[in-house]
Amino acid sequence: MKITVCIGSSCHLKGSHQVIRTLQQGIAAHHLEDLVQLGGTFCMSRCQEGVCVTVDDVFHSVTPDTAQAFFDEHVLGKARP
Amino acid sequence: MPAKMRKFDTKVQYLKYKVLREVARDAWNDTLLDNVLNIPQIIVPGKVPTMRCCVFKERAILSERVKLAMGGDKRNGNVIEVIEIACDECPAAGYEVTSSCRGCLAHRCEDVCKRGAITFDHNHVAHIDKTKCVECGACAKVCPYTAITQRVRPCQTACKIKAISINEDGAAAIDNEKCISCGACVYQCPFGAIMDKSFIVDVVKMLKESELNKQYKVYAVVAPSIASQFTYAKLGQVITGLKRLGFHAVVEAALGADMVAMWESREIAEKGFVTSSCCPGFVRYVKSAFPALEKYISHNPSPMAAIGRYIKRTDPTAKIVFIGPCTAKKMEMQEESVRPYIDSVLTFEELQALFDSREFDIQNLEEDVLDNASYYGRLFARSGGVTDAAVQALKEQNIDFEIKPEVCDGIEACKVALLKKSKNVLNANFIEGMACTGGCIGGAGCLTHGPKDASQVDKYGREAFEKTITDAVSMLK
Protein backbone atom coordinates (compact mmCIF):
# COMPACT_ATOMS: atom_id res chain seq x y z
CA MET A 1 0.00 0.00 0.00
CA LYS A 2 1.34 3.38 -1.01
CA ILE A 3 0.23 6.46 0.90
CA THR A 4 1.24 9.86 -0.41
CA VAL A 5 0.70 13.00 1.63
CA CYS A 6 0.98 16.42 0.07
CA ILE A 7 3.60 18.52 1.83
CA GLY A 8 3.27 21.49 -0.53
CA SER A 9 2.81 24.94 1.01
CA SER A 10 -0.98 24.97 1.12
CA CYS A 11 -1.33 21.50 2.67
CA HIS A 12 1.60 22.20 4.96
CA LEU A 13 -0.22 25.21 6.40
CA LYS A 14 -3.29 23.03 6.87
CA GLY A 15 -1.28 20.59 8.94
CA SER A 16 0.17 17.97 6.60
CA HIS A 17 3.08 17.38 8.96
CA GLN A 18 0.65 16.55 11.75
CA VAL A 19 -1.18 14.18 9.42
CA ILE A 20 2.11 12.50 8.58
CA ARG A 21 3.00 12.17 12.25
CA THR A 22 -0.36 10.55 13.00
CA LEU A 23 0.14 8.12 10.13
CA GLN A 24 3.74 7.38 11.12
CA GLN A 25 2.66 6.66 14.68
CA GLY A 26 -0.17 4.44 13.50
CA ILE A 27 2.09 2.52 11.17
CA ALA A 28 4.64 2.00 13.92
CA ALA A 29 2.01 1.02 16.52
CA HIS A 30 0.55 -1.63 14.25
CA HIS A 31 3.88 -2.74 12.77
CA LEU A 32 2.77 -1.97 9.23
CA GLU A 33 6.20 -0.80 8.02
CA ASP A 34 6.51 -3.64 5.54
CA LEU A 35 3.02 -3.23 4.17
CA VAL A 36 2.71 0.52 3.95
CA GLN A 37 4.94 2.87 2.07
CA LEU A 38 4.50 6.47 3.24
CA GLY A 39 5.78 9.27 1.05
CA GLY A 40 5.40 12.96 0.38
CA THR A 41 4.70 15.03 -2.68
CA PHE A 42 4.59 18.73 -3.48
CA CYS A 43 1.10 19.63 -4.67
CA MET A 44 -1.66 17.45 -6.08
CA SER A 45 -3.37 20.48 -7.65
CA ARG A 46 -6.37 20.15 -5.31
CA CYS A 47 -5.20 22.67 -2.71
CA GLN A 48 -8.76 23.62 -1.69
CA GLU A 49 -9.34 20.07 -0.44
CA GLY A 50 -6.11 19.76 1.54
CA VAL A 51 -4.56 18.09 3.31
CA CYS A 52 -4.44 15.99 0.15
CA VAL A 53 -3.68 12.30 0.66
CA THR A 54 -3.76 9.41 -1.81
CA VAL A 55 -3.91 5.74 -0.92
CA ASP A 56 -2.86 3.71 -3.95
CA ASP A 57 -3.81 6.68 -6.11
CA VAL A 58 -7.27 7.09 -4.56
CA PHE A 59 -7.73 10.66 -3.35
CA HIS A 60 -8.73 11.55 0.22
CA SER A 61 -9.16 14.88 1.92
CA VAL A 62 -7.78 14.66 5.45
CA THR A 63 -7.27 17.14 8.28
CA PRO A 64 -5.15 16.76 11.41
CA ASP A 65 -8.41 16.11 13.29
CA THR A 66 -9.61 13.37 10.96
CA ALA A 67 -6.17 11.79 10.45
CA GLN A 68 -6.64 9.07 13.08
CA ALA A 69 -10.07 8.08 11.75
CA PHE A 70 -8.63 8.11 8.23
CA PHE A 71 -5.80 5.84 9.35
CA ASP A 72 -8.18 3.40 11.05
CA GLU A 73 -10.52 3.17 8.09
CA HIS A 74 -8.36 3.46 5.02
CA VAL A 75 -4.97 2.24 6.16
CA LEU A 76 -5.46 -0.18 9.02
CA GLY A 77 -8.77 -1.43 7.60
CA LYS A 78 -7.24 -2.23 4.23
CA ALA A 79 -3.74 -3.29 5.22
CA ARG A 80 -5.00 -5.70 7.92
CA PRO A 81 -8.52 -6.54 6.88
CA MET B 1 11.76 56.94 -15.00
CA PRO B 2 9.56 54.21 -16.49
CA ALA B 3 7.54 52.22 -13.95
CA LYS B 4 9.36 48.97 -14.76
CA MET B 5 12.70 50.65 -14.14
CA ARG B 6 11.77 51.17 -10.50
CA LYS B 7 11.93 47.44 -10.01
CA PHE B 8 15.72 47.53 -10.52
CA ASP B 9 18.71 49.26 -8.96
CA THR B 10 20.33 50.40 -12.19
CA LYS B 11 19.58 51.25 -15.79
CA VAL B 12 22.01 48.56 -16.86
CA GLN B 13 19.83 45.94 -15.20
CA TYR B 14 16.80 47.48 -16.87
CA LEU B 15 18.41 47.23 -20.29
CA LYS B 16 19.41 43.62 -19.67
CA TYR B 17 15.88 42.91 -18.51
CA LYS B 18 14.39 44.34 -21.71
CA VAL B 19 16.53 41.99 -23.77
CA LEU B 20 15.58 38.98 -21.63
CA ARG B 21 11.92 39.92 -21.82
CA GLU B 22 11.97 40.15 -25.62
CA VAL B 23 13.86 36.89 -25.96
CA ALA B 24 11.43 35.15 -23.59
CA ARG B 25 8.43 36.59 -25.42
CA ASP B 26 9.68 35.16 -28.69
CA ALA B 27 10.49 31.85 -27.01
CA TRP B 28 6.89 31.54 -25.80
CA ASN B 29 5.55 32.41 -29.25
CA ASP B 30 8.01 30.17 -31.11
CA THR B 31 9.15 33.21 -33.06
CA LEU B 32 12.70 33.43 -31.75
CA LEU B 33 14.32 32.22 -34.97
CA ASP B 34 12.40 34.74 -37.06
CA ASN B 35 12.78 37.64 -34.67
CA VAL B 36 16.18 37.23 -33.12
CA LEU B 37 17.80 39.74 -35.47
CA ASN B 38 15.03 42.28 -34.89
CA ILE B 39 15.28 42.44 -31.12
CA PRO B 40 18.02 45.13 -31.04
CA GLN B 41 15.87 47.40 -33.19
CA ILE B 42 12.81 46.76 -31.05
CA ILE B 43 14.75 47.95 -28.02
CA VAL B 44 16.53 50.80 -29.80
CA PRO B 45 14.17 52.10 -32.48
CA GLY B 46 14.72 55.33 -34.39
CA LYS B 47 17.93 57.19 -35.10
CA VAL B 48 18.79 59.01 -31.89
CA PRO B 49 21.29 57.23 -29.69
CA THR B 50 20.58 57.23 -25.95
CA MET B 51 23.46 55.17 -24.63
CA ARG B 52 26.38 55.17 -27.09
CA CYS B 53 27.83 57.13 -29.96
CA CYS B 54 25.22 55.94 -32.45
CA VAL B 55 22.25 53.60 -32.66
CA PHE B 56 24.31 51.17 -34.72
CA LYS B 57 26.78 50.55 -31.95
CA GLU B 58 23.90 50.33 -29.50
CA ARG B 59 22.27 47.67 -31.65
CA ALA B 60 25.52 45.82 -32.19
CA ILE B 61 25.95 45.56 -28.43
CA LEU B 62 22.32 44.58 -28.01
CA SER B 63 22.76 41.71 -30.42
CA GLU B 64 25.56 40.47 -28.14
CA ARG B 65 23.18 40.78 -25.20
CA VAL B 66 20.61 38.77 -27.13
CA LYS B 67 23.19 36.02 -27.64
CA LEU B 68 23.91 35.93 -23.91
CA ALA B 69 20.19 35.90 -23.13
CA MET B 70 19.98 32.83 -25.36
CA GLY B 71 22.74 30.97 -23.53
CA GLY B 72 25.87 32.72 -24.81
CA ASP B 73 29.06 31.18 -26.13
CA LYS B 74 28.77 27.42 -25.62
CA ARG B 75 32.55 26.98 -25.95
CA ASN B 76 33.11 29.19 -22.92
CA GLY B 77 32.48 27.15 -19.81
CA ASN B 78 32.01 30.20 -17.60
CA VAL B 79 28.53 31.67 -17.24
CA ILE B 80 30.03 35.15 -16.85
CA GLU B 81 31.13 36.75 -20.11
CA VAL B 82 32.58 40.03 -21.28
CA ILE B 83 30.88 41.77 -24.20
CA GLU B 84 34.04 43.20 -25.65
CA ILE B 85 32.45 45.86 -27.82
CA ALA B 86 30.43 47.08 -24.86
CA CYS B 87 33.50 47.40 -22.70
CA ASP B 88 34.22 51.10 -22.75
CA GLU B 89 37.87 50.42 -22.01
CA CYS B 90 37.41 52.89 -19.17
CA PRO B 91 39.83 55.57 -20.45
CA ALA B 92 39.64 57.36 -17.11
CA ALA B 93 41.07 54.41 -15.33
CA GLY B 94 44.72 53.65 -14.69
CA TYR B 95 47.34 56.02 -13.25
CA GLU B 96 46.61 59.71 -13.36
CA VAL B 97 48.36 62.83 -12.16
CA THR B 98 46.01 64.84 -9.97
CA SER B 99 45.92 68.56 -9.23
CA SER B 100 48.11 67.85 -6.19
CA CYS B 101 51.17 67.77 -8.48
CA ARG B 102 53.28 70.72 -7.40
CA GLY B 103 55.52 70.73 -10.42
CA CYS B 104 58.53 70.01 -8.22
CA LEU B 105 62.17 69.90 -9.21
CA ALA B 106 62.95 66.36 -8.20
CA HIS B 107 60.79 64.65 -10.84
CA ARG B 108 61.22 61.28 -9.18
CA CYS B 109 58.26 60.07 -11.22
CA GLU B 110 60.18 60.70 -14.41
CA ASP B 111 63.31 58.99 -13.15
CA VAL B 112 61.53 55.88 -11.97
CA CYS B 113 59.43 55.37 -15.11
CA LYS B 114 61.16 52.81 -17.30
CA ARG B 115 58.79 53.47 -20.20
CA GLY B 116 59.41 57.18 -20.53
CA ALA B 117 55.72 57.80 -20.07
CA ILE B 118 56.07 60.90 -17.90
CA THR B 119 56.25 64.30 -19.54
CA PHE B 120 55.99 67.83 -18.14
CA ASP B 121 54.13 70.90 -19.27
CA HIS B 122 55.33 74.50 -19.11
CA ASN B 123 54.35 74.63 -15.41
CA HIS B 124 56.56 71.57 -14.75
CA VAL B 125 53.43 69.58 -13.94
CA ALA B 126 53.69 65.89 -14.77
CA HIS B 127 51.52 64.11 -17.34
CA ILE B 128 51.29 60.43 -18.14
CA ASP B 129 51.35 59.31 -21.75
CA LYS B 130 48.71 56.57 -21.73
CA THR B 131 50.10 54.95 -24.84
CA LYS B 132 53.39 54.27 -23.06
CA CYS B 133 52.18 53.63 -19.50
CA VAL B 134 51.98 49.97 -18.48
CA GLU B 135 50.39 50.78 -15.11
CA CYS B 136 53.26 49.48 -13.00
CA GLY B 137 52.54 52.10 -10.34
CA ALA B 138 56.18 53.02 -9.69
CA CYS B 139 55.55 56.77 -10.21
CA ALA B 140 52.68 56.79 -7.72
CA LYS B 141 54.89 55.17 -5.10
CA VAL B 142 57.72 57.70 -5.36
CA CYS B 143 55.71 60.93 -5.60
CA PRO B 144 56.30 62.86 -2.34
CA TYR B 145 52.89 64.55 -2.71
CA THR B 146 51.01 61.33 -3.51
CA ALA B 147 49.82 63.31 -6.49
CA ILE B 148 49.61 60.26 -8.73
CA THR B 149 46.65 58.00 -8.05
CA GLN B 150 45.45 54.78 -9.49
CA ARG B 151 41.91 54.66 -10.70
CA VAL B 152 40.89 51.06 -10.91
CA ARG B 153 38.23 49.99 -13.38
CA PRO B 154 34.91 49.26 -11.66
CA CYS B 155 34.97 45.63 -12.75
CA GLN B 156 38.41 45.14 -11.22
CA THR B 157 37.36 46.86 -8.01
CA ALA B 158 34.30 44.63 -7.87
CA CYS B 159 36.34 41.48 -8.40
CA LYS B 160 37.91 40.94 -5.00
CA ILE B 161 39.68 37.79 -6.09
CA LYS B 162 41.45 39.59 -8.95
CA ALA B 163 40.15 37.44 -11.77
CA ILE B 164 39.78 40.40 -14.14
CA SER B 165 42.63 41.83 -16.14
CA ILE B 166 42.77 44.10 -19.14
CA ASN B 167 43.64 42.56 -22.50
CA GLU B 168 45.74 44.10 -25.30
CA ASP B 169 42.69 45.80 -26.73
CA GLY B 170 42.03 47.51 -23.42
CA ALA B 171 38.92 45.44 -22.72
CA ALA B 172 38.23 43.48 -19.56
CA ALA B 173 39.21 39.81 -19.65
CA ILE B 174 38.08 37.20 -17.15
CA ASP B 175 40.46 34.52 -15.96
CA ASN B 176 38.07 31.57 -15.98
CA GLU B 177 40.39 29.51 -13.79
CA LYS B 178 40.08 32.05 -11.00
CA CYS B 179 36.55 33.35 -11.59
CA ILE B 180 33.96 32.11 -9.08
CA SER B 181 31.04 33.40 -11.18
CA CYS B 182 29.66 35.45 -8.30
CA GLY B 183 28.59 38.17 -10.72
CA ALA B 184 29.97 41.10 -8.72
CA CYS B 185 31.46 42.56 -11.91
CA VAL B 186 28.18 42.03 -13.76
CA TYR B 187 26.40 44.18 -11.23
CA GLN B 188 29.12 46.80 -10.98
CA CYS B 189 30.13 47.47 -14.60
CA PRO B 190 28.53 50.84 -15.43
CA PHE B 191 28.38 49.94 -19.11
CA GLY B 192 26.84 46.50 -18.64
CA ALA B 193 29.78 45.05 -20.50
CA ILE B 194 29.90 41.89 -18.39
CA MET B 195 26.85 39.69 -18.30
CA ASP B 196 25.71 36.36 -16.97
CA LYS B 197 24.46 33.89 -19.53
CA SER B 198 20.80 33.11 -19.31
CA PHE B 199 18.93 29.84 -19.56
CA ILE B 200 15.59 31.59 -19.87
CA VAL B 201 14.94 30.04 -23.30
CA ASP B 202 15.53 26.55 -21.89
CA VAL B 203 13.08 27.24 -19.08
CA VAL B 204 10.37 28.49 -21.44
CA LYS B 205 10.90 25.39 -23.58
CA MET B 206 10.73 23.17 -20.50
CA LEU B 207 7.45 24.77 -19.41
CA LYS B 208 5.93 24.58 -22.88
CA GLU B 209 6.90 20.99 -23.49
CA SER B 210 5.43 19.93 -20.15
CA GLU B 211 2.05 20.73 -21.74
CA LEU B 212 0.66 22.22 -18.54
CA ASN B 213 2.52 19.66 -16.43
CA LYS B 214 0.98 16.69 -18.24
CA GLN B 215 4.19 15.30 -19.80
CA TYR B 216 6.17 15.94 -16.63
CA LYS B 217 5.90 18.38 -13.79
CA VAL B 218 8.03 21.49 -13.55
CA TYR B 219 8.89 22.69 -10.05
CA ALA B 220 10.18 26.11 -9.10
CA VAL B 221 12.56 26.05 -6.17
CA VAL B 222 12.89 29.59 -4.84
CA ALA B 223 15.70 30.90 -2.68
CA PRO B 224 14.78 32.52 0.63
CA SER B 225 16.35 35.80 -0.45
CA ILE B 226 13.11 36.27 -2.40
CA ALA B 227 11.91 37.88 0.83
CA SER B 228 13.86 41.02 -0.09
CA GLN B 229 12.79 40.96 -3.74
CA PHE B 230 9.69 41.90 -5.74
CA THR B 231 8.95 44.40 -2.99
CA TYR B 232 6.40 46.17 -5.18
CA ALA B 233 4.16 43.10 -4.83
CA LYS B 234 3.41 40.48 -2.19
CA LEU B 235 5.33 37.22 -2.02
CA GLY B 236 2.05 35.32 -2.42
CA GLN B 237 1.45 37.15 -5.70
CA VAL B 238 4.88 36.10 -6.95
CA ILE B 239 3.92 32.49 -6.19
CA THR B 240 0.68 32.87 -8.16
CA GLY B 241 2.71 34.40 -10.98
CA LEU B 242 5.04 31.39 -11.01
CA LYS B 243 2.09 29.01 -11.24
CA ARG B 244 0.57 31.10 -14.03
CA LEU B 245 3.86 30.76 -15.90
CA GLY B 246 3.25 27.02 -15.79
CA PHE B 247 5.12 25.76 -12.76
CA HIS B 248 3.33 22.85 -11.11
CA ALA B 249 4.48 23.76 -7.63
CA VAL B 250 6.73 26.25 -5.88
CA VAL B 251 8.98 24.90 -3.14
CA GLU B 252 11.28 26.76 -0.78
CA ALA B 253 14.99 26.11 -1.21
CA ALA B 254 15.02 26.90 2.51
CA LEU B 255 13.60 23.43 3.16
CA GLY B 256 16.78 22.11 1.57
CA ALA B 257 18.61 24.47 3.91
CA ASP B 258 16.83 22.90 6.88
CA MET B 259 18.02 19.49 5.71
CA VAL B 260 21.56 20.80 5.23
CA ALA B 261 21.54 22.38 8.71
CA MET B 262 20.77 18.98 10.25
CA TRP B 263 23.48 17.15 8.33
CA GLU B 264 26.12 19.85 8.41
CA SER B 265 25.86 20.42 12.16
CA ARG B 266 26.47 16.68 12.72
CA GLU B 267 29.39 16.82 10.33
CA ILE B 268 31.01 19.70 12.23
CA ALA B 269 30.66 17.80 15.50
CA GLU B 270 32.05 14.63 13.93
CA LYS B 271 34.99 16.11 12.07
CA GLY B 272 35.86 19.02 14.34
CA PHE B 273 36.39 21.42 11.45
CA VAL B 274 34.27 22.08 8.39
CA THR B 275 33.50 24.91 5.99
CA SER B 276 29.99 25.49 4.70
CA SER B 277 29.14 24.25 1.21
CA CYS B 278 25.96 26.15 0.40
CA CYS B 279 27.55 29.05 -1.50
CA PRO B 280 28.87 27.85 -4.88
CA GLY B 281 31.09 30.92 -5.23
CA PHE B 282 32.80 30.19 -1.93
CA VAL B 283 33.17 26.47 -2.71
CA ARG B 284 34.71 27.26 -6.07
CA TYR B 285 37.07 29.76 -4.44
CA VAL B 286 38.32 27.23 -1.89
CA LYS B 287 38.92 24.70 -4.65
CA SER B 288 40.79 27.08 -6.94
CA ALA B 289 42.66 29.31 -4.48
CA PHE B 290 43.15 26.99 -1.46
CA PRO B 291 43.20 23.45 -2.88
CA ALA B 292 44.81 22.12 0.32
CA LEU B 293 41.69 23.14 2.24
CA GLU B 294 39.26 21.46 -0.15
CA LYS B 295 39.06 18.46 2.17
CA TYR B 296 37.40 20.62 4.81
CA ILE B 297 34.47 21.66 2.61
CA SER B 298 31.31 20.07 3.99
CA HIS B 299 30.37 16.99 2.01
CA ASN B 300 26.72 17.91 2.18
CA PRO B 301 24.98 19.13 -0.93
CA SER B 302 23.88 22.75 -1.15
CA PRO B 303 20.29 23.51 -0.13
CA MET B 304 19.44 23.79 -3.84
CA ALA B 305 20.78 20.31 -4.59
CA ALA B 306 19.29 18.85 -1.38
CA ILE B 307 15.76 19.97 -2.12
CA GLY B 308 16.13 19.08 -5.81
CA ARG B 309 17.13 15.57 -4.83
CA TYR B 310 14.23 15.30 -2.42
CA ILE B 311 11.68 16.47 -4.99
CA LYS B 312 13.05 14.06 -7.59
CA ARG B 313 12.68 11.21 -5.11
CA THR B 314 8.99 12.04 -4.74
CA ASP B 315 8.57 12.58 -8.48
CA PRO B 316 11.29 10.97 -10.64
CA THR B 317 10.26 12.69 -13.89
CA ALA B 318 10.18 16.13 -12.27
CA LYS B 319 12.03 19.04 -13.86
CA ILE B 320 13.40 21.52 -11.39
CA VAL B 321 14.22 25.17 -11.92
CA PHE B 322 16.06 26.98 -9.15
CA ILE B 323 15.20 30.67 -8.96
CA GLY B 324 17.46 32.84 -6.87
CA PRO B 325 19.80 35.79 -6.58
CA CYS B 326 22.84 33.86 -7.72
CA THR B 327 24.81 33.67 -10.94
CA ALA B 328 27.21 31.08 -9.47
CA LYS B 329 24.30 28.64 -9.12
CA LYS B 330 24.34 28.54 -12.93
CA MET B 331 27.79 26.96 -12.60
CA GLU B 332 26.91 24.72 -9.67
CA MET B 333 24.00 23.29 -11.63
CA GLN B 334 26.44 21.95 -14.23
CA GLU B 335 28.49 19.99 -11.72
CA GLU B 336 28.22 16.26 -11.94
CA SER B 337 26.96 15.89 -8.38
CA VAL B 338 24.20 18.47 -8.92
CA ARG B 339 23.16 17.93 -12.54
CA PRO B 340 20.78 15.06 -11.77
CA TYR B 341 18.77 17.22 -9.37
CA ILE B 342 18.58 20.65 -10.98
CA ASP B 343 17.46 21.19 -14.57
CA SER B 344 17.89 24.92 -14.86
CA VAL B 345 18.64 28.09 -12.94
CA LEU B 346 17.10 31.54 -13.23
CA THR B 347 17.89 34.75 -11.38
CA PHE B 348 15.26 37.05 -9.91
CA GLU B 349 16.08 39.47 -12.74
CA GLU B 350 15.22 36.77 -15.22
CA LEU B 351 12.03 35.87 -13.39
CA GLN B 352 10.90 39.49 -13.67
CA ALA B 353 11.55 39.32 -17.41
CA LEU B 354 9.63 36.05 -17.59
CA PHE B 355 6.60 37.57 -15.84
CA ASP B 356 6.61 40.55 -18.15
CA SER B 357 7.10 38.43 -21.26
CA ARG B 358 3.63 37.06 -20.43
CA GLU B 359 2.34 40.52 -19.47
CA PHE B 360 1.64 39.39 -15.91
CA ASP B 361 1.26 42.33 -13.60
CA ILE B 362 1.84 40.34 -10.45
CA GLN B 363 0.57 43.19 -8.26
CA ASN B 364 -2.90 42.39 -9.54
CA LEU B 365 -2.79 38.65 -8.97
CA GLU B 366 -4.39 36.89 -6.02
CA GLU B 367 -2.09 35.67 -3.26
CA ASP B 368 -0.95 32.08 -3.01
CA VAL B 369 1.10 30.64 -0.16
CA LEU B 370 4.71 29.55 0.21
CA ASP B 371 5.59 27.65 3.32
CA ASN B 372 7.80 24.58 3.49
CA ALA B 373 10.76 25.56 5.62
CA SER B 374 11.56 26.67 9.14
CA TYR B 375 12.70 30.03 10.44
CA TYR B 376 16.27 28.76 10.38
CA GLY B 377 16.22 27.44 6.83
CA ARG B 378 15.04 30.81 5.64
CA LEU B 379 17.90 32.59 7.41
CA PHE B 380 20.41 30.99 5.01
CA ALA B 381 19.72 33.98 2.75
CA ARG B 382 21.71 36.35 4.91
CA SER B 383 25.20 36.32 6.32
CA GLY B 384 25.29 34.51 9.68
CA GLY B 385 22.16 32.49 8.96
CA VAL B 386 23.92 29.21 8.21
CA THR B 387 25.74 29.43 11.52
CA ASP B 388 22.53 30.26 13.42
CA ALA B 389 20.89 27.22 11.83
CA ALA B 390 23.81 24.90 12.57
CA VAL B 391 23.87 25.95 16.24
CA GLN B 392 20.12 25.39 16.48
CA ALA B 393 20.33 22.01 14.70
CA LEU B 394 22.91 20.77 17.23
CA LYS B 395 20.64 21.86 20.07
CA GLU B 396 17.63 20.14 18.54
CA GLN B 397 19.59 16.93 18.05
CA ASN B 398 20.94 17.06 21.60
CA ILE B 399 24.52 17.02 20.37
CA ASP B 400 26.88 18.50 22.90
CA PHE B 401 29.29 20.40 20.71
CA GLU B 402 30.15 24.05 20.70
CA ILE B 403 30.42 25.69 17.31
CA LYS B 404 33.08 28.36 17.13
CA PRO B 405 32.12 30.04 13.89
CA GLU B 406 34.03 32.33 11.60
CA VAL B 407 31.22 34.09 9.75
CA CYS B 408 32.67 35.38 6.50
CA ASP B 409 30.56 38.07 4.93
CA GLY B 410 31.83 38.46 1.38
CA ILE B 411 34.68 36.81 -0.49
CA GLU B 412 37.37 39.07 1.01
CA ALA B 413 36.45 37.90 4.50
CA CYS B 414 36.45 34.32 3.20
CA LYS B 415 39.96 34.86 1.86
CA VAL B 416 41.21 36.09 5.23
CA ALA B 417 39.70 33.14 7.10
CA LEU B 418 41.02 30.62 4.58
CA LEU B 419 44.49 32.17 4.73
CA LYS B 420 44.44 31.86 8.52
CA LYS B 421 43.22 28.28 8.32
CA SER B 422 45.95 27.39 5.83
CA LYS B 423 48.49 28.68 8.35
CA ASN B 424 46.71 26.92 11.22
CA VAL B 425 46.02 30.13 13.10
CA LEU B 426 42.24 30.24 12.72
CA ASN B 427 40.48 30.08 16.06
CA ALA B 428 37.26 28.53 14.77
CA ASN B 429 35.82 25.12 13.92
CA PHE B 430 33.37 26.31 11.30
CA ILE B 431 33.82 28.70 8.39
CA GLU B 432 30.58 30.08 7.03
CA GLY B 433 31.61 31.28 3.59
CA MET B 434 29.44 33.65 1.59
CA ALA B 435 30.93 35.11 -1.58
CA CYS B 436 28.50 38.02 -1.78
CA THR B 437 28.53 40.76 0.81
CA GLY B 438 25.52 40.41 3.07
CA GLY B 439 25.03 36.83 1.91
CA CYS B 440 22.64 35.76 -0.86
CA ILE B 441 20.66 38.99 -0.52
CA GLY B 442 23.74 40.70 -1.97
CA GLY B 443 23.67 38.42 -5.00
CA ALA B 444 24.19 39.81 -8.49
CA GLY B 445 20.92 38.34 -9.74
CA CYS B 446 18.81 40.34 -7.29
CA LEU B 447 16.48 42.96 -8.73
CA THR B 448 17.29 45.37 -5.94
CA HIS B 449 19.74 45.63 -3.07
CA GLY B 450 19.05 47.66 0.02
CA PRO B 451 19.85 48.16 3.67
CA LYS B 452 16.57 46.55 4.75
CA ASP B 453 17.17 43.27 2.92
CA ALA B 454 18.51 41.37 5.94
CA SER B 455 15.67 42.45 8.21
CA GLN B 456 13.20 41.39 5.52
CA VAL B 457 14.75 37.94 5.50
CA ASP B 458 14.46 37.77 9.30
CA LYS B 459 10.82 38.86 9.12
CA TYR B 460 10.10 36.24 6.47
CA GLY B 461 11.83 33.69 8.70
CA ARG B 462 9.62 34.55 11.64
CA GLU B 463 6.55 34.06 9.47
CA ALA B 464 7.45 30.40 8.85
CA PHE B 465 4.82 27.95 10.04
CA GLU B 466 7.48 25.64 11.46
CA LYS B 467 9.64 27.20 14.13
CA THR B 468 12.18 24.42 14.52
CA ILE B 469 14.32 22.64 11.97
CA THR B 470 13.23 19.26 13.34
CA ASP B 471 9.59 20.09 12.63
CA ALA B 472 10.37 21.33 9.13
CA VAL B 473 12.18 18.13 8.16
CA SER B 474 9.94 15.81 10.17
CA MET B 475 8.33 14.30 7.06
CA LEU B 476 11.71 13.02 5.90
CA LYS B 477 12.39 9.42 6.52
Interface residues (C-beta under 8 A of the other chain):
Chain A: T4 V5 I7 G8 S9 S10 H12 L13 S16 H17 I20 R21 L38 G39 G40 T41 F42 C43 S45
Chain B: Y219 I239 H248 A249 V250 V251 E252 I311 T314 D315 D368 V369 L370 D371 N372 F465 E466 D471 S474 M475 K477
